[in-house]
Amino acid sequence: MLLNGFNSLLSFVFLGLLIFAIFCFVDAALRREDAYRAADKKTKQFWLIILGVIVAVNLILSFFFLVIAGLIANIVYMVDVRPALIRVTGSGGGGRFRGSSSDGPYGPYNGGR
C-alpha cells in the first residue's frame, strides 16, 4: 500500500517535470532568433533541439537519469537564457515596471515646463 502511494507521488513529479519542459520549449519557440544572438546564448535551433529532446524523453522514456539531466537543462534555460532574452527584447515585464524613456526618478520629465 505504501509503495502504491509512492508510485502515485512519483507520477505527479514526472507530470510536473513534463509540464515544466513543455513550458520551456514553448517559451523558447516564441522568442525571436536575433534575440539569442544578441544575448550571446547559442542559437534558437540549439535550444529548441535540446528542449524538444527533453520533452520527448519525459513523454516516452522516463529514465530517471535522463529526466534529471533534462531538468538541469530546463533550469539553465529558465535562470540564464530566458532572463537574457527578456533583457534584450525588453519583453516579459508586463509593462508594470517599465516607464517611458523620459521617466526620471520622480516621474516623467516634461522638459522644464
Secondary structure per residue as TSV (DSSP state, phi and psi in degrees):
chain	resnum	aa	ss	phi	psi
A	1	M	-	360.0	-42.0
A	2	L	H	-65.2	-36.4
A	3	L	H	-65.8	-36.8
A	4	N	H	-64.9	-39.4
A	5	G	H	-64.9	-38.7
A	6	F	H	-66.3	-40.6
A	7	N	H	-64.1	-39.5
A	8	S	H	-69.5	-36.1
A	9	L	H	-65.2	-42.6
A	10	L	H	-65.0	-35.6
A	11	S	H	-67.8	-33.3
A	12	F	H	-66.9	-37.7
A	13	V	H	-64.1	-45.5
A	14	F	H	-63.7	-37.0
A	15	L	H	-65.0	-41.9
A	16	G	H	-63.0	-40.2
A	17	L	H	-66.3	-36.5
A	18	L	H	-65.5	-43.7
A	19	I	H	-63.0	-41.9
A	20	F	H	-62.1	-41.8
A	21	A	H	-65.8	-40.8
A	22	I	H	-65.2	-41.4
A	23	F	H	-60.3	-45.6
A	24	C	H	-62.7	-41.9
A	25	F	H	-63.8	-46.5
A	26	V	H	-65.1	-41.0
A	27	D	H	-62.4	-42.7
A	28	A	H	-66.2	-35.6
A	29	A	H	-69.9	-29.4
A	30	L	H	-84.1	-12.3
A	31	R	S	-79.1	152.5
A	32	R	-	-74.5	148.0
A	33	E	H	-63.4	-42.2
A	34	D	H	-68.9	-21.3
A	35	A	H	-67.9	-34.5
A	36	Y	H	-64.5	-43.5
A	37	R	H	-68.4	-39.8
A	38	A	H	-66.9	-33.6
A	39	A	T	-84.3	-5.4
A	40	D	T	59.9	48.3
A	41	K	-	-125.9	72.6
A	42	K	-	50.8	-144.0
A	43	T	-	-126.3	166.0
A	44	K	H	-64.2	-40.4
A	45	Q	H	-62.1	-40.1
A	46	F	H	-58.5	-50.1
A	47	W	H	-69.0	-35.0
A	48	L	H	-66.5	-38.5
A	49	I	H	-65.6	-48.7
A	50	I	H	-60.2	-50.3
A	51	L	H	-70.2	-31.7
A	52	G	H	-67.3	-40.2
A	53	V	H	-63.6	-38.2
A	54	I	H	-63.7	-42.6
A	55	V	H	-63.1	-42.8
A	56	A	H	-63.1	-41.8
A	57	V	I	-63.6	-42.0
A	58	N	I	-66.9	-33.1
A	59	L	I	-78.2	-41.9
A	60	I	I	-100.5	-53.9
A	61	L	I	-87.7	-51.4
A	62	S	-	57.5	32.6
A	63	F	-	-72.9	134.2
A	64	F	H	-59.4	-43.2
A	65	F	H	-63.4	-43.0
A	66	L	H	-68.9	-35.4
A	67	V	H	-66.7	-40.7
A	68	I	H	-66.3	-41.6
A	69	A	H	-62.4	-39.8
A	70	G	H	-65.8	-38.3
A	71	L	H	-61.8	-40.7
A	72	I	H	-63.3	-43.0
A	73	A	H	-64.6	-39.1
A	74	N	H	-63.8	-40.9
A	75	I	H	-65.0	-41.0
A	76	V	H	-60.4	-42.9
A	77	Y	I	-62.0	-44.9
A	78	M	I	-70.8	-36.2
A	79	V	I	-98.1	-14.8
A	80	D	I	-118.2	-55.3
A	81	V	I	-74.8	-50.7
A	82	R	H	-59.6	-46.5
A	83	P	H	-62.2	-34.9
A	84	A	H	-66.7	-39.6
A	85	L	H	-66.2	-39.2
A	86	I	H	-64.7	-40.7
A	87	R	H	-63.1	-40.5
A	88	V	H	-70.0	-44.7
A	89	T	H	-85.9	-18.3
A	90	G	-	75.8	13.4
A	91	S	-	-106.6	164.2
A	92	G	S	107.1	-8.7
A	93	G	S	-90.3	-8.4
A	94	G	T	73.0	3.8
A	95	G	T	79.6	-2.1
A	96	R	S	-70.8	-38.2
A	97	F	S	-108.2	-1.1
A	98	R	-	-102.1	128.7
A	99	G	-	-104.2	-169.6
A	100	S	-	-78.4	172.5
A	101	S	T	-71.9	-13.1
A	102	S	T	-98.4	7.8
A	103	D	E	-75.0	131.9
A	104	G	E	-102.1	-170.8
A	105	P	T	-69.5	-19.7
A	106	Y	T	-114.7	14.5
A	107	G	E	127.3	-171.4
A	108	P	E	-68.9	141.9
A	109	Y	-	-89.5	124.4
A	110	N	-	-107.2	18.4
A	111	G	S	78.9	24.2
A	112	G	-	79.5	18.6
A	113	R	-	-85.3	360.0
